[in-house]
Amino acid sequence: MYKYFLIILLISFSFVFSQKKDEKSVSDIEIHYEYSFIRDTMDIDVNHRMKEIMVLQANSNSSIYFSQQYLAAREVIAKATAAAQTSPNVEIRTADLPKYKVGYSVYREGSKIFVTGNISRDFFTFENTYLKWKTDYKDVETILGYSCNKATTIFNNRIYTAWYTKEIPISDGPYRFKGLSGLILEISDEKNYHSFKAIGIEKKQLEIKPLQKGIPVTREQYLKKRQEFKSNPYPERKTIPKEKRDQMIEVLKKDNNSLES
């Protein structure tokens, strides 16, 4: 019964919330995904896989995608910063912040997609549009009670298989995997290096806006800056001993399985 109520809500939202959406973009649903991935392609031990709960807040025209823990850390910092305006004794300790593994966010407006990530202390934002999908499959699966169709795409030289449901007519999904005629509930690459699975869907009306606006760059510029950092981390910190910097470089070399490469 809830499933059909959600579908009716999605179809009718433009009328019910039209006045509110004239002022700001408001989500209709919130989807939680379990994102499972490996950092080092030379270490595929299942016990070493990383996991993060990712959140997608979306309506038919826009969405925001982020790590649940990343948002929690930002909220703690924002509250502490506000409190510091009236009290000199407020202290933000990194060790006390919620721990997160994914520090980027993805904002969609229409067919434009903006990825924002940090390199060292700086945030950068690059723009992309929808991926190209192959959808002429007859395969069907049921996920979270929704009938899902199969689609595939090539992203960063890897083949990804997605399962999307037309029963939720929102052209969205995790990360940059958007542009199908329904919501993506599961997607993974052929080697399962990156896997996204929806674990919960609920109706929510929350403002959709970018979490962070970074320095505008192209995707190529972003990748170049990231590689420069991995080759020479924190160049401004002249006091870091060479041995310590070399250790950092070796650790960063093992972080070789980014979604963007």
N, C-alpha and C positions, 0 to 999 in steps of 0.2 A: 504493500500500500504506500509506504514512504517513497519508494522508487517512482511510482506514478505521480505522486504529489510533487516531487522534485522536477519531473519532466514538465508538468503543467506550469509550475512556477517559472521555469526557464522560458517557456513560450510566451508567458504573459508579462514578464518583468518589464518590458519596454513601456507598457501602458501604466503599470502600477507605480513605477518609480521614475516616470519621465520628467516630472518637475524637479526631483532631487538630482537627477543625472545632468540636468542643465547646468548645475552648479559645480559638480564634481563627478568623477567616475566612481561608481560604487559596484562592488562585486556582487554576484548572485550566488556563487558557490565557493567553497574552500576545499581543496583536495590535498590530502597528505600522501606523500610518496615515501617509500623506503628506497633510498638510493644506496646501492651497494657497488663498491668499486675497488680496484687495486691501484696502488701508487706506482709499483715497480713491476714492469712486465716480465722481469726475470724471477719474480717471486709470486707464484700463482697459488700458493698454499691457501686453502679456503679459510683457515684459521687466522690468516693475516689480512683478510678483506676488511675494508673500512665501511662503516655504515653511518648514514646521516638521515634524519627525518627532514624532508623538504616540503615546503608549503607553496601551493599555487592558489592565488585568489584571482578569480576571473569573471568576466562577463563576455558578451559577444564581441565587444570592440577592444577591450584592453585587459591586461593581466599583470601581475607581479609575482615573481618566483624567487624564493630565498630559503636559506637554511633556518629551521626553527630555532636552533641554538644561537645562530649568528644574530638573529633579531633580538633574542633575549639578552645577549651581551650588549648590543647597541642600546637597548632600553635601560640597562643598569648604568651605562656610561652617561646617557642623557639625564637620568634622574640625579646622578651624582654631580654632574656639571651644573644643573639647575640649583641644587642645594648649595653648591660652592659659592653661588652668588651672594648668599646671605650668611654663610658660615665658613670661617677660614679653616676649620678643622676637618673638612670633608676630604677623604683620601680615596683614590681609586687604585686598588691593588690588582694587578693583572692576574695573580693567582686566584683571586676570588671571583673572577668573571666566569660566566658559563662557557664551557669549552665547545668549540665548533671545529669541524674539519673542512667545511665549505664556506668560503668568504666572499663569493661573488653573488650577484643578483641579476635577474633578467626581467626587463620591463617591455611589455608589448603595447603598442598603440596602433590599431588597424593592422596592417601587414608589416609594419616596421618593428624591428626587434632590437633592443639596446642591451648589450651585455656590459656590466660594470664589475671590474675586479681590481684588486689592489696589488701593486708591485712595490715592495718595501713600504714606505709611508704614503705613497701616492695612489690615488684612485684614477682609473682610466675607463672610458666608455667608448665602445665601438658599435657601429650599427650594421645590422644585417636584415635580410628579408626571408620569406619562407623557403624552406628546402623543397626540392623536387621529389615527389612521391610516386611510387608504383602501387596502384591499388586494385589491379585486375586479378584479384585472388578470390577463390570461393571459400576459403577457410573461415570458420567461425568458432569463437570460443566465448564462454560465459565468465565474466570477471566481476566480482562484487554484485552479482545478480543482473548485470547488463550484458546484452548480446554485443559481441565485439567482432569487427572485421579486421583482416590482416592488411598491412601495408609495409613497404620497405623503402629505404632511402640510403643513399651513400653520403656519409658525413665524415670528413677527415680521412678519406680512403678506407673507411670501414662500412660494412653493410649492417644497417640496423633494421630490426624487425619490430614493428609496432602493432599493438592491438588497440583499436579505437572504437568508441561506441557512438552511433548516430542518435541514440536515445538521449544523449546530452549534446545538443547541437551547438557546441562551442568549439571553435577551431583552435584548440590549444593543447598543451601538454607540458611535460617537464623540460627545463632548459630551453634550447632553441628548436625543440621538436614540436612544431606547430604547423598549421596549414591544411589539415585534413578536414573532412566534413563531419567531424565529431571529436569528442574529448579522448585523448590518448590515456589509457589506463595502465598499459604496460609497454615497455620498450627496452631492448638490450641489443648490444652488438653481437656479431657472430661468435666471438670468443668469450663473451660474457665478461669483458673487462669493465663494462659499465652497464648497470641494470637498474631500471626504475619500475617500481610496482606500487600502484595506488593501494592504500590500506584504509582509506576512509574518505567519505564525501559527505559534506553537509552544507546546507544553505546558510549563507552569511552575507550580511550587507556591511562591507567595510570599504573605506576609501582606498582606491587603487592609485598609487603614485610611486615614483622611483624612490628606493631607499636611500640612494646616494647618487649624486651627479658627479661623474668623474671628468677628467680632462679629455676632451674629444680627440680621438685618434682613429686611424683605420685599424682593421683587424691585423694587417701586416705589421703596422707600427707597434701594436700591442705585443705581438709575438716576439718581435725584435727586442723590445724593451725587457720582456720577461727573460729572454735568453741572455741578454747582457747582465741582468741581475744574477742569474744562476752561475754565470762565468766569473762574476766579481761581486759577491754580495756585500751590501752596505759599504760602498767605496768611500762614503763620507766619514766613516768611523776609522780614522787613521790609527787609533790605538789598538785595534784588534791585531793580536800577534799572527804572523804568517801561518804558523801551525794550526791555529784555531780557524783561520779563514779557509785553509785548505780542507779542513775537516767539514766545514760548512758546505764547500763546493762539492765534496764527495756525497754528502747527504742529499743535496739538491739534484745531483745526477740521477739518483735513484727515484726521484719524483718525476718519472718519464711517461706518465700515462694520463696527461691532461686531456679533457674533452676537446680543448682547442690546441691543435699542434700543427 
